[in-house]
Amino acid sequence: MFRRAFWFSAGAAAGVWATTKVNRKLKQLTPESLAAQAANKAVEAGHRLKDFALDVRDNMALREAELGEALGLRAPVDDGSRPAALEPGRPAARPVAAVDHRTNDEHAKTYSYKTYSHNRNEDH
């Protein structure tokens, strides 16, 4: 008699445990739960990305300071002083613009698709 009662209660406990486990898993797989999990993971990824960006910014500033010391540009930008390369008496380097002095006909002949030998649409 005690043997049967033991196995009956063991079976009932196993059934309750299995049912609870399955119900928990089903709740995790509902669309609302999956959306919440995805949102939580996105927020965590955003925090990690923000931390990474802050680390990059800090290390970039540190490296710029090291390079400034190595190049002799120790003056900070905030105090109004300038490095020697940016002094007012010194001319600044300006980009040179390329000027095309050809007429429109010369320009059309040069850039026409028939003048290029590598054109694949050209009849051979």
DSSP file (Angstrom, degrees, kcal/mol; ACC not computed):
  #  RESIDUE AA STRUCTURE BP1 BP2  ACC     N-H-->O    O-->H-N    N-H-->O    O-->H-N    TCO  KAPPA ALPHA  PHI   PSI    X-CA   Y-CA   Z-CA
    1    1 A M     >        0   0    0      0, 0.0     4,-2.1     0, 0.0     5,-0.2   0.000 360.0 360.0 360.0 -45.8    0.0    0.0    0.0
    2    2 A F  H  >  +     0   0    0      1,-0.2     4,-2.4     2,-0.2     5,-0.1   0.842 360.0  57.4 -66.9 -31.4    2.8    2.5    0.9
    3    3 A R  H  > S+     0   0    0      2,-0.2     4,-2.2     1,-0.2    -1,-0.2   0.937 108.0  45.3 -64.0 -46.4    4.6    1.5   -2.3
    4    4 A R  H  > S+     0   0    0      1,-0.2     4,-2.3     2,-0.2    -2,-0.2   0.901 112.8  50.6 -64.6 -41.4    1.6    2.4   -4.4
    5    5 A A  H  X S+     0   0    0     -4,-2.1     4,-2.4     2,-0.2    -1,-0.2   0.887 109.6  52.0 -63.8 -39.2    1.1    5.7   -2.6
    6    6 A F  H  X S+     0   0    0     -4,-2.4     4,-2.4     2,-0.2    -2,-0.2   0.953 113.1  42.6 -62.1 -50.1    4.8    6.5   -3.0
    7    7 A W  H  X S+     0   0    0     -4,-2.2     4,-2.3     2,-0.2    -2,-0.2   0.843 113.1  53.6 -68.7 -32.8    4.7    5.9   -6.8
    8    8 A F  H  X S+     0   0    0     -4,-2.3     4,-2.3    -5,-0.2    -1,-0.2   0.946 112.6  42.8 -64.2 -48.1    1.4    7.7   -7.2
    9    9 A S  H  X S+     0   0    0     -4,-2.4     4,-2.4     2,-0.2    -2,-0.2   0.865 113.3  52.9 -68.4 -35.3    2.7   10.8   -5.4
   10   10 A A  H  X S+     0   0    0     -4,-2.4     4,-2.3    -5,-0.2    -1,-0.2   0.915 111.4  46.7 -64.5 -42.2    6.0   10.6   -7.3
   11   11 A G  H  X S+     0   0    0     -4,-2.3     4,-2.3     2,-0.2    -2,-0.2   0.896 112.2  49.8 -65.0 -41.4    4.1   10.5  -10.6
   12   12 A A  H  X S+     0   0    0     -4,-2.3     4,-2.3     2,-0.2    -2,-0.2   0.909 111.7  48.6 -64.6 -41.6    1.9   13.4   -9.6
   13   13 A A  H  X S+     0   0    0     -4,-2.4     4,-2.7     2,-0.2    -2,-0.2   0.913 111.2  49.8 -64.6 -42.7    4.9   15.5   -8.6
   14   14 A A  H  X S+     0   0    0     -4,-2.3     4,-2.6     1,-0.2    -1,-0.2   0.893 111.3  50.0 -63.2 -39.2    6.6   14.7  -11.9
   15   15 A G  H  X S+     0   0    0     -4,-2.3     4,-2.5     2,-0.2    -2,-0.2   0.911 111.6  47.0 -65.2 -43.0    3.5   15.7  -13.8
   16   16 A V  H  X S+     0   0    0     -4,-2.3     4,-2.4     2,-0.2    -2,-0.2   0.922 113.7  48.9 -64.1 -44.0    3.2   19.0  -11.9
   17   17 A W  H  X S+     0   0    0     -4,-2.7     4,-2.4     2,-0.2    -2,-0.2   0.932 113.6  45.8 -61.5 -46.7    6.9   19.7  -12.5
   18   18 A A  H  X S+     0   0    0     -4,-2.6     4,-2.5     2,-0.2     5,-0.2   0.899 112.8  50.1 -65.1 -41.7    6.7   18.9  -16.2
   19   19 A T  H  X S+     0   0    0     -4,-2.5     4,-2.5     2,-0.2    -1,-0.2   0.914 111.7  48.3 -63.7 -42.7    3.5   21.0  -16.7
   20   20 A T  H  X S+     0   0    0     -4,-2.4     4,-2.2     2,-0.2    -2,-0.2   0.922 112.2  49.2 -62.3 -44.3    5.1   23.9  -14.9
   21   21 A K  H  X S+     0   0    0     -4,-2.4     4,-2.0     1,-0.2    -2,-0.2   0.919 112.6  46.9 -62.7 -44.9    8.2   23.7  -17.0
   22   22 A V  H  X S+     0   0    0     -4,-2.5     4,-2.4     1,-0.2    -1,-0.2   0.902 111.3  51.3 -65.6 -41.8    6.2   23.5  -20.3
   23   23 A N  H  X S+     0   0    0     -4,-2.5     4,-2.1     2,-0.2    -1,-0.2   0.889 109.4  50.6 -63.9 -39.0    4.0   26.4  -19.4
   24   24 A R  H  X S+     0   0    0     -4,-2.2     4,-1.7     2,-0.2    -1,-0.2   0.919 111.5  48.0 -62.7 -43.3    7.0   28.6  -18.5
   25   25 A K  H  X S+     0   0    0     -4,-2.0     4,-1.1     1,-0.2    -2,-0.2   0.895 110.3  51.5 -66.1 -39.4    8.6   27.7  -21.9
   26   26 A L  H  < S+     0   0    0     -4,-2.4     3,-0.3     1,-0.2    -1,-0.2   0.879 108.1  52.0 -64.4 -37.4    5.4   28.5  -23.7
   27   27 A K  H >< S+     0   0    0     -4,-2.1     3,-0.9     1,-0.2     6,-0.3   0.853 107.1  53.7 -66.6 -33.6    5.2   31.9  -22.0
   28   28 A Q  H 3< S+     0   0    0     -4,-1.7    -1,-0.2     1,-0.2    -2,-0.2   0.771 107.6  52.0 -69.6 -24.9    8.7   32.6  -23.1
   29   29 A L  T 3< S+     0   0    0     -4,-1.1    -1,-0.2    -3,-0.3    -2,-0.2   0.332  81.1 113.5 -97.4   7.3    7.8   31.9  -26.7
   30   30 A T  S <> S-     0   0    0     -3,-0.9     4,-2.6    -4,-0.2     5,-0.2  -0.448  79.1-114.6 -73.1 154.2    4.8   34.2  -26.9
   31   31 A P  H  > S+     0   0    0      0, 0.0     4,-2.4     0, 0.0     5,-0.2   0.876 115.7  52.2 -58.5 -38.3    5.1   37.1  -29.3
   32   32 A E  H  > S+     0   0    0      2,-0.2     4,-2.2     1,-0.2     5,-0.1   0.919 111.5  46.0 -64.3 -42.8    5.0   39.6  -26.5
   33   33 A S  H  > S+     0   0    0     -6,-0.3     4,-2.6     2,-0.2    -1,-0.2   0.902 112.6  50.1 -66.9 -41.2    7.7   37.9  -24.5
   34   34 A L  H  X S+     0   0    0     -4,-2.6     4,-2.4     2,-0.2    -2,-0.2   0.894 110.8  50.2 -64.4 -38.8    9.9   37.5  -27.6
   35   35 A A  H  X S+     0   0    0     -4,-2.4     4,-2.4    -5,-0.2    -2,-0.2   0.907 111.1  48.8 -64.8 -41.3    9.4   41.3  -28.4
   36   36 A A  H  X S+     0   0    0     -4,-2.2     4,-2.5     2,-0.2    -2,-0.2   0.910 111.5  49.3 -65.0 -41.8   10.4   42.2  -24.8
   37   37 A Q  H  X S+     0   0    0     -4,-2.6     4,-2.4     2,-0.2    -2,-0.2   0.917 111.8  48.8 -63.0 -42.4   13.4   39.9  -24.9
   38   38 A A  H  X S+     0   0    0     -4,-2.4     4,-2.3     2,-0.2    -2,-0.2   0.902 111.4  50.0 -64.0 -40.6   14.5   41.5  -28.2
   39   39 A A  H  X S+     0   0    0     -4,-2.4     4,-2.4     2,-0.2    -2,-0.2   0.914 110.4  49.8 -64.3 -42.2   14.0   45.0  -26.8
   40   40 A N  H  X S+     0   0    0     -4,-2.5     4,-2.4     1,-0.2    -2,-0.2   0.911 111.6  48.1 -62.7 -41.9   16.1   44.1  -23.7
   41   41 A K  H  X S+     0   0    0     -4,-2.4     4,-2.5     2,-0.2    -1,-0.2   0.879 110.8  51.5 -67.2 -36.5   18.9   42.8  -25.9
   42   42 A A  H  X S+     0   0    0     -4,-2.3     4,-2.4     2,-0.2    -2,-0.2   0.905 110.1  48.9 -65.9 -40.5   18.8   45.9  -28.1
   43   43 A V  H  X S+     0   0    0     -4,-2.4     4,-2.3     2,-0.2    -2,-0.2   0.921 112.0  48.8 -64.3 -43.3   19.0   48.1  -25.1
   44   44 A E  H  X S+     0   0    0     -4,-2.4     4,-2.4     1,-0.2    -2,-0.2   0.917 111.5  49.4 -62.1 -42.9   21.9   46.1  -23.7
   45   45 A A  H  X S+     0   0    0     -4,-2.5     4,-2.5     1,-0.2    -1,-0.2   0.887 109.6  52.6 -64.0 -38.4   23.6   46.3  -27.2
   46   46 A G  H  X S+     0   0    0     -4,-2.4     4,-2.5     2,-0.2    -1,-0.2   0.901 109.1  48.9 -62.7 -41.4   23.1   50.0  -27.2
   47   47 A H  H  X S+     0   0    0     -4,-2.3     4,-2.5     2,-0.2    -2,-0.2   0.913 112.4  48.2 -64.8 -41.9   24.7   50.4  -23.8
   48   48 A R  H  X S+     0   0    0     -4,-2.4     4,-2.3     2,-0.2    -2,-0.2   0.901 112.2  49.2 -65.1 -39.1   27.6   48.4  -24.9
   49   49 A L  H  X S+     0   0    0     -4,-2.5     4,-2.5     2,-0.2    -2,-0.2   0.892 110.9  49.9 -66.4 -40.0   28.0   50.4  -28.1
   50   50 A K  H  X S+     0   0    0     -4,-2.5     4,-2.4     2,-0.2    -2,-0.2   0.920 110.9  49.2 -64.5 -43.4   27.8   53.7  -26.2
   51   51 A D  H  X S+     0   0    0     -4,-2.5     4,-2.3     1,-0.2    -2,-0.2   0.903 111.3  50.3 -61.1 -40.9   30.5   52.4  -23.8
   52   52 A F  H  X S+     0   0    0     -4,-2.3     4,-2.6     2,-0.2    -2,-0.2   0.922 110.1  49.7 -62.8 -44.2   32.6   51.4  -26.7
   53   53 A A  H  X S+     0   0    0     -4,-2.5     4,-2.5     1,-0.2    -2,-0.2   0.891 110.9  49.6 -63.4 -39.5   32.2   54.9  -28.3
   54   54 A L  H  X S+     0   0    0     -4,-2.4     4,-2.5     2,-0.2    -1,-0.2   0.899 110.9  49.6 -66.1 -39.7   33.1   56.6  -25.1
   55   55 A D  H  X S+     0   0    0     -4,-2.3     4,-2.6     2,-0.2     5,-0.2   0.909 111.5  49.1 -63.6 -41.7   36.2   54.4  -24.8
   56   56 A V  H  X S+     0   0    0     -4,-2.6     4,-2.5     2,-0.2    -2,-0.2   0.925 111.6  49.3 -63.1 -43.9   37.2   55.2  -28.4
   57   57 A R  H  X S+     0   0    0     -4,-2.5     4,-2.3     2,-0.2    -2,-0.2   0.918 112.5  47.3 -62.5 -43.7   36.7   58.9  -27.8
   58   58 A D  H  X S+     0   0    0     -4,-2.5     4,-2.2     1,-0.2    -2,-0.2   0.932 114.9  45.3 -63.5 -45.7   38.8   58.9  -24.6
   59   59 A N  H  X S+     0   0    0     -4,-2.6     4,-2.5     1,-0.2    -1,-0.2   0.850 111.0  54.2 -68.1 -32.9   41.6   56.9  -26.3
   60   60 A M  H  X S+     0   0    0     -4,-2.5     4,-2.7    -5,-0.2    -1,-0.2   0.923 109.6  47.2 -65.1 -43.8   41.4   59.1  -29.3
   61   61 A A  H  X S+     0   0    0     -4,-2.3     4,-2.1     2,-0.2    -2,-0.2   0.900 112.5  50.2 -63.7 -40.2   41.9   62.2  -27.2
   62   62 A L  H  X S+     0   0    0     -4,-2.2     4,-2.2     2,-0.2    -2,-0.2   0.923 112.3  46.7 -63.3 -43.9   44.7   60.6  -25.3
   63   63 A R  H  X S+     0   0    0     -4,-2.5     4,-2.7     2,-0.2    -2,-0.2   0.884 110.3  52.8 -67.5 -38.4   46.4   59.6  -28.6
   64   64 A E  H  X S+     0   0    0     -4,-2.7     4,-2.5     2,-0.2    -1,-0.2   0.896 109.4  49.7 -62.9 -38.9   45.9   63.1  -30.0
   65   65 A A  H  X S+     0   0    0     -4,-2.1     4,-2.2     2,-0.2    -2,-0.2   0.913 111.0  49.4 -64.9 -41.9   47.6   64.5  -26.9
   66   66 A E  H  X S+     0   0    0     -4,-2.2     4,-2.3     1,-0.2    -2,-0.2   0.921 113.4  46.1 -62.4 -43.6   50.5   62.1  -27.3
   67   67 A L  H  X S+     0   0    0     -4,-2.7     4,-2.3     2,-0.2     6,-0.3   0.884 110.0  54.4 -67.3 -37.4   50.9   63.0  -31.0
   68   68 A G  H  X>S+     0   0    0     -4,-2.5     5,-3.0     1,-0.2     4,-0.6   0.901 110.7  45.9 -61.6 -40.8   50.7   66.7  -30.1
   69   69 A E  H ><5S+     0   0    0     -4,-2.2     3,-0.6     3,-0.2    -2,-0.2   0.903 112.3  50.9 -67.3 -40.8   53.5   66.4  -27.6
   70   70 A A  H 3<5S+     0   0    0     -4,-2.3    -2,-0.2     1,-0.2    -1,-0.2   0.846 115.6  41.9 -66.5 -33.3   55.6   64.4  -30.1
   71   71 A L  H 3<5S-     0   0    0     -4,-2.3    -1,-0.2    -5,-0.1    -2,-0.2   0.470 116.5-110.5 -92.8  -2.6   55.1   67.0  -32.8
   72   72 A G  T <<5S+     0   0    0     -4,-0.6     2,-0.8    -3,-0.6    -3,-0.2   0.696  79.6 128.1  82.7  18.6   55.6   69.9  -30.5
   73   73 A L      < +     0   0    0     -5,-3.0    -1,-0.1    -6,-0.3    -4,-0.1  -0.560  19.3 142.4-102.8  65.7   52.0   71.1  -30.6
   74   74 A R        +     0   0    0     -2,-0.8    -1,-0.2    -5,-0.1    -5,-0.1   0.602  31.2 108.0 -86.3 -10.6   51.4   71.2  -26.9
   75   75 A A        -     0   0    0     -3,-0.2     2,-0.1    -7,-0.1     5,-0.0  -0.514  69.8-128.5 -71.8 125.8   49.2   74.3  -26.8
   76   76 A P        -     0   0    0      0, 0.0     3,-0.4     0, 0.0     5,-0.4  -0.389   9.7-128.6 -71.0 154.5   45.7   73.4  -26.0
   77   77 A V  S >  S+     0   0    0      1,-0.2     3,-1.0     2,-0.1    -2,-0.1   0.780  99.9  66.3 -72.9 -28.1   43.0   74.7  -28.3
   78   78 A D  T 3  S+     0   0    0      1,-0.2    -1,-0.2     2,-0.1    -3,-0.0   0.777  90.3  61.0 -70.2 -28.5   40.9   76.2  -25.5
   79   79 A D  T 3  S-     0   0    0     -3,-0.4    -1,-0.2     2,-0.1    -2,-0.1   0.479 108.8-114.3 -84.8   0.8   43.3   79.0  -24.4
   80   80 A G  S <  S+     0   0    0     -3,-1.0     2,-0.1     1,-0.3    -3,-0.1   0.252  74.8 124.6  91.9 -13.9   43.3   80.8  -27.7
   81   81 A S        -     0   0    0     -5,-0.4    -1,-0.3     1,-0.0    -2,-0.1  -0.451  47.9-145.4 -79.4 157.1   46.9   80.1  -28.6
   82   82 A R        -     0   0    0     -2,-0.1     5,-0.1    -3,-0.1    -5,-0.0  -0.867  18.0-104.3-121.0 152.4   47.7   78.5  -31.9
   83   83 A P    >   -     0   0    0      0, 0.0     3,-1.8     0, 0.0   -10,-0.1  -0.314  43.6-102.4 -65.3 161.6   50.4   76.1  -33.0
   84   84 A A  G >  S+     0   0    0      1,-0.3     3,-1.3     2,-0.2     6,-0.1   0.817 120.5  60.7 -58.5 -33.1   53.2   77.6  -35.1
   85   85 A A  G 3  S+     0   0    0      1,-0.3    -1,-0.3     7,-0.0    -3,-0.0   0.701 106.6  46.9 -69.3 -17.9   51.8   76.2  -38.3
   86   86 A L  G <  S+     0   0    0     -3,-1.8    -1,-0.3     6,-0.1    -2,-0.2   0.157  78.6 135.3-110.9  18.0   48.6   78.2  -37.8
   87   87 A E    X   -     0   0    0     -3,-1.3     3,-1.2     1,-0.1    -3,-0.0  -0.337  64.3-117.9 -66.2 150.2   50.1   81.6  -36.9
   88   88 A P  T 3  S+     0   0    0      0, 0.0    -1,-0.1     0, 0.0     4,-0.1   0.805 109.8  56.6 -62.4 -31.4   48.4   84.6  -38.6
   89   89 A G  T 3  S+     0   0    0      2,-0.1    -2,-0.0     0, 0.0    -3,-0.0   0.658  92.4  83.2 -75.6 -14.2   51.6   85.7  -40.5
   90   90 A R  S <  S-     0   0    0     -3,-1.2     2,-0.1    -6,-0.1     0, 0.0  -0.761  84.4-120.0 -95.2 131.4   52.0   82.3  -42.2
   91   91 A P        -     0   0    0      0, 0.0     2,-0.2     0, 0.0    -4,-0.1  -0.442  27.1-126.6 -70.3 141.2   50.0   81.6  -45.4
   92   92 A A        -     0   0    0     -2,-0.1     2,-0.3    -4,-0.1    -6,-0.1  -0.588  25.4-105.5 -85.4 148.3   47.6   78.6  -45.1
   93   93 A A        -     0   0    0     -2,-0.2    -1,-0.1     1,-0.0     0, 0.0  -0.570  39.5-164.3 -72.5 131.9   47.8   75.9  -47.7
   94   94 A R        -     0   0    0     -2,-0.3     2,-0.1    -3,-0.0    -1,-0.0  -0.928  23.0-108.4-119.7 144.0   44.9   76.1  -50.1
   95   95 A P        -     0   0    0      0, 0.0     2,-0.5     0, 0.0     0, 0.0  -0.433  31.0-128.8 -69.3 144.2   43.7   73.4  -52.5
   96   96 A V        -     0   0    0     -2,-0.1     2,-0.4     0, 0.0     0, 0.0  -0.822  17.2-140.8 -96.1 127.5   44.4   74.0  -56.1
   97   97 A A        -     0   0    0     -2,-0.5     2,-0.3     1,-0.0     0, 0.0  -0.724  15.3-126.5 -89.3 135.0   41.4   73.7  -58.4
   98   98 A A        -     0   0    0     -2,-0.4     2,-0.5     2,-0.0    -1,-0.0  -0.645  23.5-154.6 -79.9 134.2   41.9   72.1  -61.8
   99   99 A V        -     0   0    0     -2,-0.3     2,-0.7     2,-0.0    -1,-0.0  -0.935   6.2-147.9-114.6 132.3   40.7   74.2  -64.7
  100  100 A D        -     0   0    0     -2,-0.5     7,-0.0     1,-0.1    -2,-0.0  -0.884  14.6-178.7-100.6 113.6   39.7   72.8  -68.0
  101  101 A H        +     0   0    0     -2,-0.7    -1,-0.1     2,-0.0     2,-0.1   0.339  45.2 110.6 -95.5   6.2   40.6   75.2  -70.8
  102  102 A R  S    S-     0   0    0      1,-0.1    -2,-0.1     2,-0.1     2,-0.1  -0.398  70.8-111.8 -79.0 158.0   39.2   73.1  -73.7
  103  103 A T     >  -     0   0    0     -2,-0.1     4,-2.3     1,-0.1     5,-0.2  -0.306  34.8-100.0 -78.0 171.9   36.2   74.1  -75.6
  104  104 A N  H  > S+     0   0    0      1,-0.2     4,-2.4     2,-0.2     5,-0.2   0.857 122.8  54.1 -63.1 -35.4   33.0   72.0  -75.4
  105  105 A D  H  > S+     0   0    0      2,-0.2     4,-2.2     1,-0.2    -1,-0.2   0.919 110.1  45.8 -66.0 -43.1   33.8   70.3  -78.7
  106  106 A E  H  > S+     0   0    0      1,-0.2     4,-2.2     2,-0.2    -2,-0.2   0.901 113.1  51.1 -64.5 -39.7   37.2   69.2  -77.5
  107  107 A H  H  X S+     0   0    0     -4,-2.3     4,-2.1     1,-0.2    -2,-0.2   0.908 110.1  48.8 -63.7 -42.1   35.7   68.1  -74.2
  108  108 A A  H  X S+     0   0    0     -4,-2.4     4,-0.5     1,-0.2    -1,-0.2   0.881 111.4  50.0 -66.7 -37.8   33.1   66.0  -76.0
  109  109 A K  H >< S+     0   0    0     -4,-2.2     3,-0.5     1,-0.2    -1,-0.2   0.903 111.6  48.3 -66.9 -40.0   35.6   64.4  -78.2
  110  110 A T  H 3< S+     0   0    0     -4,-2.2    -2,-0.2     1,-0.2    -1,-0.2   0.896 120.0  35.5 -68.5 -40.2   37.9   63.4  -75.3
  111  111 A Y  H 3< S+     0   0    0     -4,-2.1    -1,-0.2    -5,-0.2    -2,-0.2   0.264  85.3 125.9-102.2  12.5   35.2   62.0  -73.1
  112  112 A S    X<  -     0   0    0     -3,-0.5     3,-1.2    -4,-0.5     4,-0.4  -0.424  66.9-126.4 -68.2 146.1   33.1   60.4  -75.9
  113  113 A Y  G >  S+     0   0    0      1,-0.2     3,-0.5     2,-0.2     6,-0.2   0.725 105.6  63.2 -68.4 -19.6   32.4   56.7  -75.3
  114  114 A K  G 3  S+     0   0    0      1,-0.2    -1,-0.2     3,-0.0     5,-0.1   0.675  93.2  62.0 -79.6 -15.7   33.7   55.9  -78.8
  115  115 A T  G <  S+     0   0    0     -3,-1.2     2,-0.5    -6,-0.1    -1,-0.2   0.669  85.0  86.8 -84.0 -15.6   37.2   57.1  -78.1
  116  116 A Y    X   -     0   0    0     -3,-0.5     3,-1.0    -4,-0.4    -5,-0.0  -0.730  63.2-157.7 -88.5 127.5   37.9   54.6  -75.3
  117  117 A S  T 3  S+     0   0    0     -2,-0.5    -1,-0.1     1,-0.2     5,-0.1   0.675  89.2  62.7 -76.4 -15.9   39.2   51.2  -76.5
  118  118 A H  T 3   +     0   0    0      3,-0.0     2,-0.5    -3,-0.0    -1,-0.2   0.327  69.7 123.8 -91.9   8.5   38.0   49.4  -73.4
  119  119 A N    X   -     0   0    0     -3,-1.0     3,-0.9    -6,-0.2    -6,-0.0  -0.588  48.1-160.3 -72.1 119.9   34.3   50.2  -74.1
  120  120 A R  T 3  S+     0   0    0     -2,-0.5    -1,-0.2     1,-0.2    -3,-0.0   0.667  86.3  61.0 -76.6 -17.5   32.5   46.8  -74.1
  121  121 A N  T 3  S+     0   0    0      2,-0.1    -1,-0.2    -3,-0.0     2,-0.2   0.492  80.8 107.9 -88.2  -2.3   29.5   48.1  -76.0
  122  122 A E  S <  S-     0   0    0     -3,-0.9     2,-0.3    -9,-0.1    -8,-0.0  -0.531  75.5-117.6 -78.2 138.9   31.6   49.2  -79.0
  123  123 A D              0   0    0     -2,-0.2    -1,-0.1     1,-0.1    -2,-0.1  -0.574 360.0 360.0 -75.1 137.4   31.3   47.1  -82.2
  124  124 A H              0   0    0     -2,-0.3    -1,-0.1     0, 0.0    -2,-0.0   0.386 360.0 360.0-112.0 360.0   34.5   45.4  -83.2
